[in-house]
Amino acid sequence: MRGYTDDKDAVLKRLRRIEGQVRGLQRLVDEDTYCIDILTQVSAVTKALQAVALELLDGHLDHCVRRAVAAGGAEADAKLAEATAAIARLVRS
């Protein structure tokens, strides 16, 4: 079981909405829409993806990391390192 399992349908719904936004971006470029209008939509897609990423990270911390820390040992160290690396990737993006 994954940390997002309980919210899987909601996550998929959000990702499908984002997919539609990206298709809309393609249409805007195809129609030679003004650059700033496209950039505004890129910003909206970026924020939507960040929201999904934060939701997934929260689920991972609450489910996977919490369980590993409760068990202790090498698995706990590995899950904490994995979570730290994931957060670093999100911050850099």
N, C-alpha and C positions, 0 to 999 in steps of 0.2 A: 504494500500500500504506500502511495506517495503522499506528500504533504498537501497536495492540491486535489486529491481524490474526491473529497466531499464537495468541492467547488468546481469540479471538472467541467460541467455543463456551462457554468457561468464564464469560466476561462475561455472555453471554446467559442462561446457567443461573442465575447470581446475580441478574440482573435479574428473571427469572421468579419466583424464590423471594421476592424483595422484593415483586413484584406480588401474590403470594399473601398475604404479610404485610399488605399494604394492604387487600386484600379482607377479611382477618380483622379488621382495625380497623373496617371498615365494619360487619361483623357484630356486633362488640362494641358499637358505638354503637346499632345497631338493636335489640339485646337489652337496652339500658339497663344495661350493665355498669358497675361502680364506676369512677369517674373515674381513680383512681390506677392501677388495672389497665390502663386504656386508655393512660394516659401512659407506663407502663412499656413497653408494646408500641410506642408512638410512638418512644420512645428507641431501641429495638432496630432499628426500621426506619431511623431516622436514622443510626445507626452502620453499618448495612449499606450504605446509600447512600454514606456517607463512604468506606467501604472500596473500593467500586467506583470512586468518583471518584479516590482515591489511586492505584489500580491503573492507571486510564486516564492519569492525569497522569504516572506513572512511565513508561509506555509512550511517551507523547508526548515526554518529555524524552530518553529513551534512543534513540528512533528519529528523530523529526522534528527536534528541536532539535539533537541531536548531528550529524546530517547537514548541517543548515544552517550550524552553526558551523564544521564542517570545510570547507565551501565558502567561508565568509567573506562579506564584503560586506553589502549591504543586506538580503539574505534572512536572514542570521544575526541582524542587529539586529532585524528584524521578528519572527522566531521567538522570540528572547529576550524581547522586549516582550510578545508574545502569551502566553508561558508565565508571565511575571510577573503579568500581568493575571488569568490563570486561577487562579494561586495566591492572589492577593488576593481573588478571588470566593469561593474555597473557605474561606479564613480568615474572611471575613465571614459565611458561612452557618452 
